[in-house]
Amino acid sequence: MDDYLGGGDSIESVIALVKEIKNVLESAKLHLRKWQSNSQTIINNITNDEKSEQHKTLNLDPSPSKTLGLFWDTFHDTFYFSINHTFTHKYTKRNILSFISQVFDPLGLVGPCILQAKNILQQLWVHKCGWDDEVPSQIVLEFNNFVNSLSHINTIHIPRWIAQDDLREMQLHVFTDASERAYGACVYVRTISIDGLVQVRLLTSKNKVSPIKTITIPRLELCGALLGTRLYKKVIESLTMKFNSCFFWCDSTIVLGWLSTESSSLKQFVRNRVNEILEITKGHTWDYVPSKLNPADLASRGVNADFRLNADVLSHFGGRAQNF
């Protein structure tokens, strides 16, 4: 049977949810096991044989627990990665692809750090490398740089909870950007408490390498805006929480001009994308953000994993979204 993921706004509601789920499934002779939680009070309400191994002992050191492919530190309530950062095989397309595929990041939490790997894969196809042929030395050099940076990803911890207590307002901010290498988007949740405390959490991000066929930067910026729009749609459809407001940010004045132009006057490539963007983001506005303040810049250009050592880093995109 597959795992179940759930939660609640209070310990009491989660305890009630656990009982309800157990009763429903036990009526069908399905017994849920390996329960785990970031709350010891909830764990204490579960029989010992139903707890996960990490909760059966008094050891307070967080044991790895996988959740949707990510590791969950229930003690600190953070997500983290555990990636093998040693490569001992022959440098072939098959082995490189196999190694890169181990980096599973469904939420795009370390997307900028993985962009280099996506560019390497693109180069393997551009050079028409055989599956078991040794790859060019330049690709080997770039791949080794990527492998050496992976150890830093294992030290990144991302808070699981994106809200805070005593909420007054919850906003969704979507940033988009593009470069010659790639285009990307990132989504942040910005919350404001009753006391005025502002908190920003990275929710998800996504980037794609630029096509091999040359496309102008403005069109790539438009592709980034469309990527952010689709990411926004997926977030809204997936979450049950309600946002007081949603904001869309782009540092391309050309794209913003297209979005405010009658689409019938635009060329087909631009028109089709503009129409989809406007349809999905209807009721919300697209605004300009200076490039130096655009956190999606990292999603489109990529960074080494040791970028997180910078004291100003908020998640992996930097503290820039705090200002909006």
LUMDREN-765962 format. One line per 8 residues: number of its first residue (from 1); their letters; for each residue x, y, z of N, C-alpha, C. Coordinates in steps of 0.2 Angstrom, whole numbers. Each point is the difference from the previous one (the first is absolute). Example, Ala and Ser with C-alpha at 12.3 -4.5 7.8 and 13.67 -1.06 7.14 Angstrom:
// residues 2
1) as) 66/-28/39/-4/6/0/4/6/0; -2/5/-4/4/6/1/-4/5/3 .
***
This chain:
// residues 324
1) mddylggg) 4/-6/0/-4/6/0/4/6/0; -2/6/-3/4/6/0/0/3/6; 4/5/1/0/4/6/-5/5/0; -2/2/6/-5/6/1/4/6/3; -2/6/-3/3/6/3/-6/5/2; 1/2/6/-5/5/2/2/4/6; -4/4/2/2/5/6/-6/4/2; 1/5/4/-5/4/3/2/6/3 .
9) dsiesvia) -4/4/2/2/7/3/1/-1/7; -2/-5/3/1/-1/8/1/-7/1; 3/-2/6/1/-6/2/-6/-4/1; -5/3/3/-7/-3/1/-3/-3/-7; 1/5/-5/-3/-2/-7/3/-6/-3; 7/0/1/4/-6/-3/-2/-6/4; 0/0/6/-2/-6/4/-7/-3/-2; -4/5/-1/-7/-2/-3/0/-3/-7 .
17) lvkeiknv) 5/3/-4/0/-2/-7/3/-7/0; 5/-2/5/3/-6/0/-5/-6/2; -4/2/5/-5/-5/2/-5/-1/-6; -2/5/-3/-5/-1/-6/3/-4/-5; 6/1/-2/3/-3/-6/1/-8/2; 2/-1/6/1/-7/2/-6/-4/0; -6/4/3/-6/-4/0/-3/-1/-7; 1/4/-5/-3/-1/-6/4/-5/-4 .
25) lesaklhl) 7/0/1/4/-5/-4/-1/-7/4; 0/0/6/-1/-7/4/-6/-3/-2; -6/4/-2/-6/-3/-2/1/-4/-6; 5/1/-4/2/-4/-6/6/-4/1; 1/-1/6/6/-5/2/7/3/-2; 0/6/0/7/3/-2/2/4/6; 6/-2/2/3/2/7/6/5/-2; -1/6/2/6/5/-1/5/-1/5 .
33) rkwqsnsq) 6/1/-2/6/-1/4/5/5/-1; 5/0/4/6/5/-1/-2/7/0; -4/2/5/-2/7/1/6/4/2; 0/6/-2/5/4/2/-3/8/0; 3/4/4/-2/7/1/5/4/3; 0/7/-1/4/4/3/-2/2/7; -5/-3/2/-3/1/7/1/-6/4; 3/0/6/1/-5/4/-7/-2/3 .
41) tiinnitn) -4/5/1/-7/-1/3/-4/-4/-4; 0/1/-7/-4/-4/-4/3/-8/0; 7/0/0/3/-7/0/-2/-4/6; -1/4/6/-2/-4/6/-7/-2/0; -4/2/-5/-7/-3/-1/0/-5/-4; 6/-3/-3/0/-5/-5/3/-6/4; -3/-6/-1/3/-6/3/7/-1/-2; 4/-4/4/8/0/-2/1/-4/-6 .
49) dekseqhk) -5/-5/-2/1/-5/-6/-2/4/-6; -3/6/1/-2/4/-6/5/5/-2; 5/2/5/4/5/-1/6/-2/-5; 3/5/-4/5/-1/-4/6/-2/5; 5/-3/-3/6/-2/4/3/6/4; 1/6/-3/3/5/3/-4/3/6; -6/-2/1/-4/3/5/0/-6/6; 2/-6/-1/0/-5/4/6/0/6 .
57) tlnldpsp) 5/5/-2/5/0/5/0/7/3; 4/1/5/1/7/3/5/4/-3; 3/-2/-5/6/3/-3/-3/6/-3; 2/6/2/-2/7/-3/3/2/-7; 5/-4/-2/3/2/-6/-5/-2/-6; -1/5/-4/-5/-2/-6/2/-5/-4; -4/-5/-1/2/-5/-5/-3/2/-7; 3/-3/-5/-3/2/-7/-7/-3/-1 .
65) sktlglfw) -4/4/-2/-7/-3/-2/-2/3/-7; -1/-4/-5/-2/2/-6/-7/2/-1; -1/6/-3/-7/3/-1/0/2/-8; -3/-3/-4/-1/2/-7/7/1/-3; 5/-5/2/6/0/-3/5/5/4; -2/4/4/4/4/4/1/-3/7; 5/2/3/1/-2/7/-3/5/5; -3/-3/5/-4/5/5/3/-1/7 .
73) dtfhdtfy) 3/5/2/3/0/7/-6/2/5; -3/-4/3/-6/1/4/2/4/6; 6/-1/2/2/4/7/0/7/-2; 3/2/-5/0/7/-2/-5/3/-5; -4/-5/-2/-5/1/-5/2/4/-6; 5/-3/-3/3/2/-6/1/-5/-6; 0/2/-6/2/-5/-5/8/1/-2; 3/-6/-2/7/0/-2/1/-5/-5 .
81) fsinhtft) 6/0/-2/2/-5/-6/6/-4/3; 0/-6/-3/6/-5/2/2/-3/-7; 5/4/-3/2/-2/-7/7/-3/0; 1/-5/-4/6/-3/0/5/5/-5; 5/2/3/4/5/-4/7/-3/-2; 0/-6/-1/6/-3/-3/-1/-4/-6; 4/1/-5/-1/-3/-7/6/-4/-1; 0/-7/-1/5/-4/-1/0/-4/-7 .
89) hkytkrni) -5/2/-4/-1/-4/-6/4/3/-6; -1/-3/-6/3/3/-6/-5/6/-2; 4/5/-3/-4/6/-2/-4/-1/-7; -5/-4/1/-5/-1/-6/-6/3/1; -4/1/-6/-7/3/1/-4/-4/4; 0/-6/0/-4/-5/4/2/1/7; 6/0/2/2/1/7/-2/7/3; 2/5/-4/-2/7/2/-7/1/1 .
97) lsfisqvf) -4/-3/-5/-8/1/1/-2/-4/6; 3/-6/1/-2/-4/6/1/4/7; 6/3/0/2/4/6/-4/6/1; -1/4/-5/-4/6/1/-8/-2/2; -2/-5/-3/-7/-2/2/-1/-1/7; 5/-1/4/-1/-2/7/-2/6/4; 1/6/-3/-2/6/3/-7/2/-1; -4/-2/5/-8/0/-1/-2/6/4 .
105) dplglvgp) -3/5/-3/-2/6/3/-6/2/-3; -6/-3/2/-6/1/-3/-3/7/1; 2/4/5/-2/7/2/4/5/-3; 6/-2/-3/5/5/-2/3/4/5; 1/-3/6/3/4/6/7/1/-1; 3/-4/-4/7/2/-2/1/0/-7; -5/3/-4/0/0/-7/6/4/-3; 2/6/3/6/3/-3/6/-4/0 .
113) cilqakni) 1/-4/5/6/-4/1/0/-6/-5; -6/-2/-2/0/-6/-5/0/3/-7; -1/6/-1/0/2/-7/7/-2/-4; 5/0/3/6/-1/-3/0/-8/-3; -3/-4/4/-1/-7/-3/-5/0/-6; -5/4/0/-4/0/-6/3/2/-6; 5/5/1/4/3/-6/5/-5/-2; 2/-4/4/5/-6/-2/-4/-5/-4 .
121) lqqlwvhk) -6/-2/2/-4/-5/-3/-1/3/-7; -2/6/-1/-1/3/-7/6/0/-4; 6/1/3/6/0/-4/2/-7/-2; -2/-5/4/1/-7/-2/-4/-2/-7; -6/3/0/-3/-1/-7/2/4/-5; 2/6/1/3/5/-5/6/-4/-3; 4/-3/4/6/-3/-3/-1/-7/-2; -6/-2/0/-2/-6/-3/4/-6/3 .
129) cgwddevp) 1/0/7/4/-5/3/-3/-7/0; 3/-5/-1/-3/-7/0/-1/-1/8; -4/-5/1/-2/-2/7/6/-2/4; 5/-4/-3/5/-2/3/7/2/-2; 0/6/-4/6/3/-2/2/5/5; 7/1/1/2/5/5/-2/7/-3; -2/5/4/-2/6/-2/6/5/0; -1/6/-4/5/5/-1/3/2/7 .
137) sqivlefn) 6/2/0/4/2/6/-4/6/4; -2/5/-4/-4/6/3/-6/-2/4; -4/-5/-3/-5/-3/4/2/-3/6; 5/-4/0/3/-3/6/1/5/5; 4/5/-2/1/6/5/-6/3/3; -5/1/-4/-6/3/3/-4/-5/4; 0/-6/-2/-3/-5/4/4/-1/7; 6/0/0/4/-1/6/-2/6/5 .
145) nfvnslsh) 0/6/-3/-2/6/4/-7/-1/3; -4/-3/-3/-7/-1/2/0/-5/6; 4/-5/-1/0/-6/5/3/3/6; 5/4/0/4/3/5/-5/4/4; -4/3/-3/-5/5/4/-6/-3/3; -1/-7/-1/-6/-3/3/1/-1/7; 6/0/3/1/-1/7/-4/6/4; 0/6/-3/-3/6/3/-7/-1/0 .
153) intihipr) -3/-3/-5/-8/-1/0/-2/-4/6; 4/-5/2/-2/-4/6/0/4/7; 3/6/0/-1/4/6/-5/5/0; -4/0/-6/-6/5/0/-6/-3/3; -3/4/4/-6/-2/4/-5/5/-2; -6/-2/-2/-5/5/-2/-6/-1/5; -3/5/3/-5/0/4/-7/-3/-3; -3/-5/3/-6/-3/-3/-6/4/0 .
161) wiaqddlr) -1/3/6/-6/4/1/1/7/-3; -4/2/-4/1/6/-4/-4/6/3; -4/-1/5/-4/5/3/3/2/7; -4/3/4/2/2/7/-7/1/4; 1/0/7/-5/1/4/-4/7/0; -6/0/2/-3/6/0/0/4/-7; -2/-3/-5/1/3/-7/-5/6/0; 2/6/-3/-4/5/-2/-1/0/-8 .
169) emqlhvft) 5/-2/-4/0/0/-7/5/-5/-3; -2/-3/-5/4/-5/-4/0/2/-7; 6/1/-3/1/2/-7/3/-5/-4; -1/-1/-6/4/-4/-5/4/5/-5; 6/-1/0/4/4/-5/4/-5/-5; -1/2/-6/3/-4/-6/5/4/-3; 6/-2/-1/5/3/-3/3/-4/-6; 1/4/-6/2/-4/-6/6/4/-3 .
177) daserayg) 4/-4/-4/6/3/-3/3/-5/-5; 5/3/-4/3/-5/-5/7/3/-1; 4/-5/-3/7/2/-2/1/-4/-7; 6/1/-2/2/-5/-6/0/-7/2; 1/-2/6/1/-7/2/-7/-3/1; -4/4/3/-7/-3/3/-5/5/1; -6/-2/2/-5/5/2/-3/-4/6; -3/4/5/-2/-3/6/-5/4/4 .
185) acvyvrti) -3/-3/5/-5/4/4/0/-3/7; -1/4/5/-1/-2/7/-6/3/3; -2/-4/5/-6/2/3/1/1/8; -2/6/3/1/1/7/-6/1/3; -1/-2/7/-5/2/4/2/5/5; -3/5/0/2/6/5/-6/1/5; 2/-1/6/-6/0/5/2/6/5; -5/3/2/0/6/5/-4/-2/6 .
193) sidglvqv) 3/0/6/-4/-2/6/-4/6/3; -4/-1/5/-3/5/3/4/6/3; 6/-3/2/5/5/3/4/3/-5; -1/-1/-7/4/3/-5/6/-3/-2; 1/-6/3/6/-4/-2/-1/-3/-7; 5/2/-5/0/-3/-7/5/-6/0; -3/-5/-4/4/-6/-1/-1/-2/-7; 6/-2/-3/-1/-2/-7/3/-7/-1 .
201) rlltsknk) -3/-4/-3/2/-7/-1/-1/-2/-7; 5/-4/-3/0/-2/-6/-5/-6/-1; -4/0/-4/-5/-6/-1/2/-4/-5; 2/2/-6/2/-4/-6/3/4/-5; 4/-3/-4/3/3/-6/1/-5/-6; 1/3/-6/1/-5/-5/4/4/-6; 5/-3/-3/4/3/-5/1/-5/-6; 1/2/-6/1/-4/-6/5/3/-4 .
209) vspiktit) 5/-4/-3/5/2/-4/-3/4/-6; 4/5/-3/-2/3/-6/0/-5/-6; -4/1/-5/0/-5/-5/7/1/-4; 2/-6/-3/6/1/-4/0/5/-6; -6/0/-3/-1/5/-5/-1/7/3; 4/5/-2/1/6/3/-7/4/0; -2/2/6/-6/4/1/2/7/3; -3/5/-2/2/7/3/-2/0/8 .
217) iprlelcg) 4/4/3/-1/0/8/-7/2/1; -3/5/-3/-7/2/2/-5/-6/-1; 1/-4/-5/-4/-6/-1/1/-5/6; 7/-1/2/1/-4/5/-3/3/7; 0/6/1/-3/3/5/-8/-1/0; -3/0/-6/-7/-2/0/-1/-7/2; 5/-4/-2/-1/-8/1/1/0/8; 4/4/3/0/0/7/-6/2/4 .
225) allgtrly) -3/5/-3/-6/2/3/-6/-5/-1; 0/-3/-5/-5/-6/-1/2/-5/4; 6/-2/2/2/-5/4/-3/2/7; 1/6/2/-2/2/7/-7/0/0; -4/2/-5/-7/-1/0/-3/-7/1; 3/-4/-4/-2/-7/1/2/-3/7; 5/2/3/2/-2/7/-5/3/5; -2/6/-1/-5/3/4/-6/-4/0 .
233) kkvieslt) -2/-2/-6/-7/-4/-1/1/-6/4; 5/-3/-1/1/-7/4/0/1/7; 3/6/3/0/1/7/-7/1/2; -4/4/-3/-7/2/2/-4/-6/0; 1/-5/-5/-4/-6/0/2/-5/5; 6/1/2/3/-5/5/-2/1/7; 0/7/2/0/2/7/-7/2/2; -2/-2/6/-7/2/3/0/7/3 .
241) mkfnscff) 6/2/2/0/7/3/-2/5/-5; -2/6/3/-3/5/-4/5/6/0; 2/3/-5/4/6/0/-4/7/0; 2/4/3/-3/7/0/2/4/-6; 5/-2/-3/2/4/-6/6/-4/-4; 0/0/-6/6/-3/-4/3/6/-5; 7/-1/0/3/5/-4/5/-4/-5; 1/3/-6/4/-2/-5/5/5/-2 .
249) wcdstivl) 7/-2/0/5/4/-1/5/-2/-6; 2/5/-4/4/-2/-5/5/6/-1; 6/-1/-2/5/6/-1/1/2/-8; -5/-3/-4/0/2/-7/-5/5/-2; 2/6/-2/-5/5/-2/-4/-2/-6; 4/-4/-4/-3/-2/-7/-6/-5/2; 1/-5/4/-5/-5/2/-6/4/3; 1/4/4/-5/4/3/-4/4/-5 .
257) gwlstess) 4/3/-5/-4/3/-5/-4/-4/-4; 2/-7/-2/-4/-4/-3/-6/-2/3; 1/-1/7/-6/-2/4/-5/6/0; 1/6/-1/-4/6/0/-2/2/-7; 2/-4/-5/-2/1/-7/-6/-4/-3; -4/2/-4/-5/-4/-3/3/-5/-4; -1/-7/2/3/-6/-2/0/-1/-8; -6/3/-3/-1/-1/-7/6/3/-4 .
265) slkqfvrn) 3/5/3/5/3/-4/7/-3/1; 1/-5/4/6/-3/1/1/-6/-4; 7/-2/-1/1/-6/-4/-2/-6/4; -1/-6/-4/-3/-6/3/3/-2/6; 7/-1/-1/4/-3/6/-2/4/6; 1/7/0/-2/4/5/-7/0/2; -4/1/-5/-8/0/2/-2/-6/3; 2/-6/-2/-3/-6/4/2/0/7 .
273) rvneilei) 6/2/2/3/0/6/-3/5/5; -1/6/-3/-3/6/3/-8/-2/2; -3/-3/-5/-7/-2/1/-1/-5/6; 5/-5/1/-1/-5/5/2/4/7; 5/4/0/2/3/6/-6/5/3; -3/3/-5/-5/5/2/-6/-4/3; -2/-6/-4/-5/-4/2/0/-3/7; 6/-2/2/2/-3/6/0/5/6 .
281) tkghtwdy) 3/5/-2/2/5/6/-6/6/0; -5/-1/-3/-6/4/0/-2/3/7; 0/6/0/-2/3/7/6/2/4; 6/-1/-3/6/1/4/5/5/-5; 5/3/3/4/5/-4/7/-3/-1; 3/2/-5/7/-1/-1/4/6/1; 5/0/4/4/6/1/7/-1/-1; 3/6/-1/8/0/-1/4/-1/7 .
289) vpsklnpa) 5/-4/-1/4/-1/6/8/1/-3; 4/4/3/7/1/-2/3/-6/0; 5/-1/-5/3/-7/-1/4/-2/7; 3/5/3/4/-1/6/-4/-2/6; -7/1/-1/-4/-2/6/-5/-6/-2; 1/-3/-6/-4/-5/-3/3/-7/2; -3/-4/5/3/-6/2/0/-5/-5; -4/0/-5/0/-5/-6/6/1/-4 .
297) dlasrgvn) 4/5/1/6/0/-4/5/-6/2; 0/-2/6/4/-6/1/-3/-6/-3; -7/-1/-1/-3/-5/-3/2/-1/-7; 1/6/-3/2/0/-8/7/0/-1; 4/2/5/8/0/-2/3/-6/4; -3/-2/5/3/-6/4/6/3/5; 1/-4/5/5/2/5/3/-7/3; 6/1/2/3/-6/4/-3/-1/6 .
305) adfrlnad) 0/-6/2/-4/-2/7/3/4/6; 6/2/0/3/3/5/-2/7/1; -5/2/-5/-2/7/1/-4/1/6; -3/-5/3/-4/0/6/4/3/6; 7/0/-1/4/2/6/0/8/1; -3/3/-5/-1/8/0/-5/1/6; 2/5/4/-4/1/6/-7/3/-2; 0/3/-6/-7/3/-2/-5/-5/-3 .
313) vlshfggr) 2/-6/-1/-4/-5/-4/-6/-1/4; -6/0/-3/-6/-2/2/-2/-6/-4; -1/-6/3/0/-6/-3/5/0/-5; -1/-1/-7/6/0/-4/0/6/-5; -6/4/0/0/5/-4/2/7/2; 2/0/7/2/6/3/-6/4/3; 2/5/4/-5/4/4/-4/5/-4; 1/0/-6/-3/6/-4/-7/0/0 .
321) aqnf) -4/-6/1/-7/0/0/-3/3/6; 4/1/5/-2/3/7/-2/7/-1; 2/4/-6/-2/7/-1/-6/1/-3; -4/-5/-2/-6/1/-4/-6/-1/4 .
***
